Amino acid sequence: MSSTFGKAFRLTTWGESHGPEIGGVIDGCPANLKIDVDAIQHQLSRRRPGQSKLTTPRDEKDQVIFVSGLQDNVTTGTPLAFRILNTNAKPSDYSNAASIYRPSHADFTYEKKYGIRSSSGGGRASARETAVRVAAGSIAEQLLARHGVQIVAWVEKVHTIRAVAAEFPTRNAVDANAVRCPSVEVAEEMSRAILEAKKIGDSLGGVIAAAVTGAPAGWGEPVFDKLEADLAKAMMSLPAVKGFEVGSGFSSTDLKGSEHNDPFAVKDGATVTTSNFSGGIQGGISNGMPITMRVAFKPTATIMQKQSSVDEQGNEVTLQPKGRHDPCVVPRAVPIVEAMTALVLADHYLRQLRHRNRPAGETP
Ligand SMILES: Cc1cc2nc3c(=O)[nH]c(=O)nc-3n(C[C@H](O)[C@H](O)[C@H](O)COP(=O)(O)O)c2cc1C
């Protein structure tokens, strides 16, 4: 059922948008890792709905409750399981259109696959499920931080408005405005565009950029589980994602080999590259340079405008959606992209340990 992600650091998620709760189990998290629960809660609050006028007003506190695998906030090595309650679902918002397929949402395809689907809230297709990924991603991030690995994501583009960052921003700079774009003037423009779209019941898409610093050379696998392949899968598994690129991505096709190759050099005794079009990954394995990527999110499917659709009986109908939706998902998706990045890297970090002879009992 594809509810599990990762090989060495494995996350299984469960729960639906309008069920009583959502949750996750992590198998493979090393024992004796001190967990900062406030840091998990902080990442969840960056994802939660109702955080600004740019997001859906659904008001979930997203309080994480651990039920297994933690003793005095230290991992015991047993399955690390946690729950997050759904306290603010409003199924009545969907009652007028329960049998109508929302254009570009998952209603039609879930119905075709299972012959049954959640009558409200999008079920597993809802971004509600990503709260679990964020909680688990924060744990993965805490494991990685012990080894100097830092992850940051930010909004680079909303609709056609783009900000180009000269350097990787800090999370504080990203969070300085509700759009999560570190360029203050561009963020204001983006914010105005989102509110304008919301006013007329429409929606916008955008691009999130992400960077990983401090990952050593050697993480990743050479063939099917290339680091960029796993990152692509991680990002493409997120709701509303339509594109992923690593390093120079699609723009690499504009350059010649002589312009695009990353020359090797030695700096402070370490082998580095003097450019980073590769985005920190070569042959599916990290090369020690920053890992850089971009993730494209489409405009939110549910808009507050009349649209042509079809109902479960096969009649052409007009749909007028109700409910609380994000006019643009990217501000909330920033911590989700960070979480998926952390899950992939923690997985490959633990897999890389198996390639070496680690003394038994050593805490990674
Ligand atoms: C943070 C976040 C919030 C989202 N909020 C909404 C929303 O309010 N309304 C909506 O229709 N889709 C929303 N989505 C996207 C849908 O869940 C997604 O489009 C749907 O499941 C169909 O999947 P697909 O777009 O990947 O094909 C959101 C996605 C993310 C990442």
PDBQT file of the ligand as one rigid body, heavy atoms in Angstrom, charges set to zero:
ROOT
HETATM    1  C1  LIG A 401       1.034  21.876   2.389  1.00  0.00    +0.000 C 
HETATM    2  C2  LIG A 401       0.005  21.447   1.393  1.00  0.00    +0.000 A 
HETATM    3  C3  LIG A 401      -1.283  21.914   1.524  1.00  0.00    +0.000 A 
HETATM    4  C4  LIG A 401      -2.275  21.551   0.607  1.00  0.00    +0.000 A 
HETATM    5  N1  LIG A 401      -3.525  22.086   0.757  1.00  0.00    +0.000 NA
HETATM    6  C5  LIG A 401      -4.464  21.800  -0.173  1.00  0.00    +0.000 A 
HETATM    7  C6  LIG A 401      -5.762  22.379  -0.082  1.00  0.00    +0.000 A 
HETATM    8  O1  LIG A 401      -6.048  23.160   0.841  1.00  0.00    +0.000 OA
HETATM    9  N2  LIG A 401      -6.664  22.063  -1.024  1.00  0.00    +0.000 N 
HETATM   10  C7  LIG A 401      -6.381  21.223  -2.075  1.00  0.00    +0.000 A 
HETATM   11  O2  LIG A 401      -7.220  20.977  -2.917  1.00  0.00    +0.000 OA
HETATM   12  N3  LIG A 401      -5.165  20.670  -2.177  1.00  0.00    +0.000 NA
HETATM   13  C8  LIG A 401      -4.201  20.916  -1.260  1.00  0.00    +0.000 A 
HETATM   14  N4  LIG A 401      -2.974  20.328  -1.371  1.00  0.00    +0.000 N 
HETATM   15  C9  LIG A 401      -2.679  19.431  -2.504  1.00  0.00    +0.000 C 
HETATM   16  C10 LIG A 401      -3.523  18.174  -2.576  1.00  0.00    +0.000 C 
HETATM   17  O3  LIG A 401      -3.377  17.394  -1.416  1.00  0.00    +0.000 OA
HETATM   18  C11 LIG A 401      -3.130  17.383  -3.842  1.00  0.00    +0.000 C 
HETATM   19  O4  LIG A 401      -3.174  18.216  -4.953  1.00  0.00    +0.000 OA
HETATM   20  C12 LIG A 401      -4.075  16.216  -4.083  1.00  0.00    +0.000 C 
HETATM   21  O5  LIG A 401      -3.850  15.220  -3.099  1.00  0.00    +0.000 OA
HETATM   22  C13 LIG A 401      -3.886  15.555  -5.457  1.00  0.00    +0.000 C 
HETATM   23  O6  LIG A 401      -2.590  15.055  -5.582  1.00  0.00    +0.000 OA
HETATM   24  P1  LIG A 401      -1.598  15.547  -6.734  1.00  0.00    +0.000 P 
HETATM   25  O7  LIG A 401      -1.756  17.036  -6.824  1.00  0.00    +0.000 OA
HETATM   26  O8  LIG A 401      -0.240  15.188  -6.214  1.00  0.00    +0.000 OA
HETATM   27  O9  LIG A 401      -1.982  14.857  -7.978  1.00  0.00    +0.000 OA
HETATM   28  C14 LIG A 401      -1.954  20.669  -0.467  1.00  0.00    +0.000 A 
HETATM   29  C15 LIG A 401      -0.656  20.191  -0.596  1.00  0.00    +0.000 A 
HETATM   30  C16 LIG A 401       0.333  20.575   0.314  1.00  0.00    +0.000 A 
HETATM   31  C17 LIG A 401       1.734  20.062   0.152  1.00  0.00    +0.000 C 
ENDROOT
TORSDOF 0
